[in-house]
Amino acid sequence: MKSKLAEILGELKSVLSGRTFDAILPPLLYGLLNGKFGLTLAAVAAGGVAFAFFLYRLAKRQNWAYALVGLAGVALATGLALITREASAYYLPGILSSALLVLLLIFSLVVSKPLAAWASHLARGWPLAWFWLPSIRPAYLEVTIFWLVFFLARLVIQISLYQQGQTVSLAWANMLLGWPVTIVVLVLSYVYGIWRLRKLRGPGVDEFITGKQPPYRGQTRGF
């Protein structure tokens, strides 16, 4: 049990890498300040925090690419809000990115090249051919369906709150349905994925690479 928990924590650490505050704090701060101090101050505060995170990553010689993307996203969001003078417009880029992700998930399922497999391939560098094996692909298809249900539900909530102009509620929804719930989704995906691969009795990545013949040991770690 302890080894499995340590394995899951290790997988999460490789995904999160201590960067969650870069994504969570600016939009949450914007939503909270807008209701009390107005659009302009909220936009300046969110942009300032995002810029501060970027400078911090540079000063600590950490990976600043994620903070730069976050800074660009905040700049776009605050720009839209200031131009339109609509506080809820700040969250429009996030809603559009959620919609794009839902479309990508659907497309990947239609062509039977599940997005979960592509994500794992890009993160781990495992051979693409392994993911498309009949004894491997179903696990990634099922996890992708799980992702689609989650992100589609999140998109529906975001659009509903956006249409109602509920800026503070939208800020909290984005935060709670962002990293906190995404972490749960990733843990469940990992646990289910490993279990499903074992049930499918396909080769592990190392066995596939070396051309081992069945019976297989199967994938023991990593999904």
FENLINPE-V285583 format. One record per residue. N is the residue number from 1. RES is the residue in one small letter. OMEGA is omega in radians with two decimals (999 if undefined). Layout:
N,RES,OMEGA ; N,RES,OMEGA
This chain:
1,m,-3.14 ; 2,k,-3.14 ; 3,s,3.12 ; 4,k,3.10 ; 5,l,3.12 ; 6,a,3.11 ; 7,e,-3.13 ; 8,i,3.12 ; 9,l,3.10 ; 10,g,3.10 ; 11,e,3.13 ; 12,l,3.14 ; 13,k,3.14 ; 14,s,3.13 ; 15,v,-3.02 ; 16,l,3.09 ; 17,s,3.06 ; 18,g,-3.04 ; 19,r,-3.03 ; 20,t,-3.12 ; 21,f,3.10 ; 22,d,-3.07 ; 23,a,-3.01 ; 24,i,-2.93 ; 25,l,-3.09 ; 26,p,-3.13 ; 27,p,3.12 ; 28,l,3.11 ; 29,l,3.12 ; 30,y,-3.11 ; 31,g,-3.11 ; 32,l,-3.09 ; 33,l,-3.09 ; 34,n,-3.10 ; 35,g,-3.06 ; 36,k,-2.98 ; 37,f,3.08 ; 38,g,-3.02 ; 39,l,-3.04 ; 40,t,-3.14 ; 41,l,3.13 ; 42,a,-3.14 ; 43,a,3.13 ; 44,v,-3.13 ; 45,a,3.14 ; 46,a,3.11 ; 47,g,3.12 ; 48,g,3.12 ; 49,v,3.12 ; 50,a,3.12 ; 51,f,3.12 ; 52,a,3.09 ; 53,f,3.14 ; 54,f,3.12 ; 55,l,3.13 ; 56,y,3.12 ; 57,r,3.11 ; 58,l,-3.09 ; 59,a,-3.13 ; 60,k,-3.12 ; 61,r,3.06 ; 62,q,3.10 ; 63,n,-3.05 ; 64,w,-3.08 ; 65,a,-3.12 ; 66,y,3.12 ; 67,a,3.12 ; 68,l,3.09 ; 69,v,3.11 ; 70,g,3.11 ; 71,l,3.11 ; 72,a,3.12 ; 73,g,3.12 ; 74,v,3.12 ; 75,a,3.12 ; 76,l,-3.09 ; 77,a,-3.14 ; 78,t,3.09 ; 79,g,3.11 ; 80,l,-3.12 ; 81,a,-3.11 ; 82,l,-3.13 ; 83,i,-3.09 ; 84,t,-3.06 ; 85,r,3.06 ; 86,e,-3.08 ; 87,a,-3.09 ; 88,s,3.14 ; 89,a,3.09 ; 90,y,-3.05 ; 91,y,-3.11 ; 92,l,3.09 ; 93,p,3.10 ; 94,g,3.11 ; 95,i,3.13 ; 96,l,3.12 ; 97,s,3.07 ; 98,s,3.13 ; 99,a,3.11 ; 100,l,3.13 ; 101,l,3.11 ; 102,v,3.12 ; 103,l,3.11 ; 104,l,3.11 ; 105,l,3.13 ; 106,i,-3.13 ; 107,f,-3.12 ; 108,s,3.11 ; 109,l,-3.14 ; 110,v,-3.12 ; 111,v,3.11 ; 112,s,3.02 ; 113,k,-2.93 ; 114,p,-3.10 ; 115,l,3.11 ; 116,a,3.11 ; 117,a,3.11 ; 118,w,3.14 ; 119,a,3.12 ; 120,s,3.11 ; 121,h,-3.13 ; 122,l,-3.11 ; 123,a,-3.00 ; 124,r,3.14 ; 125,g,3.11 ; 126,w,-3.12 ; 127,p,3.12 ; 128,l,-3.10 ; 129,a,3.13 ; 130,w,-3.10 ; 131,f,-3.06 ; 132,w,3.07 ; 133,l,3.12 ; 134,p,-3.14 ; 135,s,-3.14 ; 136,i,-3.03 ; 137,r,-3.10 ; 138,p,3.14 ; 139,a,-3.12 ; 140,y,3.04 ; 141,l,-3.10 ; 142,e,3.09 ; 143,v,3.10 ; 144,t,3.07 ; 145,i,3.09 ; 146,f,3.09 ; 147,w,-3.11 ; 148,l,3.13 ; 149,v,-3.13 ; 150,f,-3.07 ; 151,f,3.07 ; 152,l,3.10 ; 153,a,3.11 ; 154,r,3.14 ; 155,l,3.13 ; 156,v,3.13 ; 157,i,3.14 ; 158,q,-3.12 ; 159,i,-3.14 ; 160,s,-3.13 ; 161,l,3.12 ; 162,y,-3.14 ; 163,q,3.13 ; 164,q,-3.13 ; 165,g,-3.12 ; 166,q,-3.01 ; 167,t,-3.11 ; 168,v,3.12 ; 169,s,3.12 ; 170,l,3.10 ; 171,a,3.13 ; 172,w,3.13 ; 173,a,3.12 ; 174,n,-3.14 ; 175,m,-3.07 ; 176,l,3.13 ; 177,l,3.06 ; 178,g,-3.06 ; 179,w,-3.10 ; 180,p,-3.13 ; 181,v,3.12 ; 182,t,3.09 ; 183,i,3.11 ; 184,v,3.13 ; 185,v,3.14 ; 186,l,3.12 ; 187,v,3.13 ; 188,l,3.12 ; 189,s,-3.11 ; 190,y,-3.10 ; 191,v,3.14 ; 192,y,-3.10 ; 193,g,3.12 ; 194,i,3.12 ; 195,w,-3.09 ; 196,r,3.11 ; 197,l,3.12 ; 198,r,3.11 ; 199,k,-3.13 ; 200,l,3.07 ; 201,r,3.06 ; 202,g,3.13 ; 203,p,2.96 ; 204,g,-3.12 ; 205,v,-3.12 ; 206,d,3.11 ; 207,e,3.11 ; 208,f,-3.10 ; 209,i,-3.12 ; 210,t,3.12 ; 211,g,-3.13 ; 212,k,3.12 ; 213,q,3.12 ; 214,p,0.13 ; 215,p,-3.10 ; 216,y,2.97 ; 217,r,3.12 ; 218,g,3.14 ; 219,q,-3.09 ; 220,t,3.12 ; 221,r,3.13 ; 222,g,3.13 ; 223,f,999
